[in-house]
């Protein structure tokens, strides 16, 4: 990504998607956003349609790869 106005802002965030406080895979809820990641269901990081994006908890992140699910983690919000 080029430096500038959007530097450090995930594509999914720029597309208007907001991480939920509940896992779309298992239903786990938390007030701590750090336990969640955004995944692209079709594994295309450029496809930021809301129907292609899922909020997934840290536990399910491990299970996704073990189960052979092709979901791909989106870019992360930079730590400042």
C-alpha positions as CSV (number, residue, x, y, z in Angstrom):
1,X,0.0,0.0,0.0
2,X,1.3,3.4,-0.8
3,X,2.1,5.9,2.0
4,X,-0.4,8.6,2.5
5,X,-3.9,9.2,3.9
6,X,-4.8,5.5,4.1
7,X,-1.4,4.3,5.5
8,X,-2.1,1.8,8.3
9,X,-5.8,1.7,7.7
10,X,-7.0,-1.8,6.7
11,X,-8.9,-2.1,3.4
12,X,-11.8,-3.8,5.2
13,X,-12.1,-0.8,7.5
14,X,-11.9,1.7,4.6
15,X,-14.7,-0.3,3.0
16,X,-16.9,0.4,6.0
17,X,-16.7,-3.0,7.8
18,X,-16.3,-2.9,11.5
19,X,-15.0,-5.7,13.6
20,X,-17.8,-7.2,15.8
21,X,-17.5,-8.0,19.5
22,X,-18.7,-11.5,18.7
23,X,-17.1,-14.3,16.7
24,X,-19.0,-15.2,13.5
25,X,-17.8,-18.8,13.7
26,X,-18.4,-19.9,17.3
27,X,-20.4,-17.0,18.8
28,X,-17.8,-16.1,21.5
29,X,-18.3,-12.5,22.8
30,X,-15.7,-10.2,24.3
31,X,-15.3,-6.5,25.0
32,X,-11.6,-6.8,24.1
33,X,-11.2,-6.2,20.4
34,X,-7.7,-7.7,20.5
35,X,-9.1,-11.2,20.6
36,X,-10.7,-10.8,17.1
37,X,-9.4,-10.7,13.5
38,X,-11.2,-10.0,10.2
39,X,-11.1,-12.8,7.6
40,X,-12.0,-12.8,3.9
41,X,-14.1,-15.8,3.2
42,X,-13.0,-16.2,-0.4
43,X,-9.4,-15.5,0.5
44,X,-9.3,-12.4,-1.8
45,X,-8.0,-9.6,0.3
46,X,-9.2,-7.1,-2.3
47,X,-12.8,-8.3,-1.9
48,X,-14.0,-6.2,0.9
49,X,-17.8,-6.7,0.4
50,X,-19.3,-7.0,3.8
51,X,-20.8,-10.4,2.8
52,X,-17.2,-11.7,2.3
53,X,-15.9,-10.5,5.7
54,X,-16.1,-12.3,9.0
55,X,-15.0,-11.4,12.5
56,X,-13.2,-14.4,14.1
57,X,-11.9,-15.0,17.6
58,X,-8.4,-16.1,18.4
59,X,-9.5,-19.6,19.2
60,X,-11.3,-20.0,15.9
61,X,-8.3,-18.6,14.0
62,X,-6.4,-21.7,15.0
63,X,-9.2,-24.0,14.1
64,X,-9.7,-22.4,10.6
65,X,-6.2,-23.5,9.4
66,X,-6.5,-26.9,11.1
67,X,-9.9,-27.5,9.4
68,X,-8.4,-26.5,6.0
69,X,-10.8,-23.6,5.6
70,X,-9.5,-21.2,3.0
71,X,-10.5,-18.0,4.8
72,X,-7.6,-15.5,4.7
73,X,-6.8,-13.0,7.4
74,X,-7.2,-9.3,6.3
75,X,-4.6,-6.6,6.9
76,X,-4.3,-5.6,10.5
77,X,-4.8,-2.2,12.2
78,X,-1.3,-0.9,12.9
79,X,-0.2,-0.4,16.5
80,X,0.6,3.2,17.3
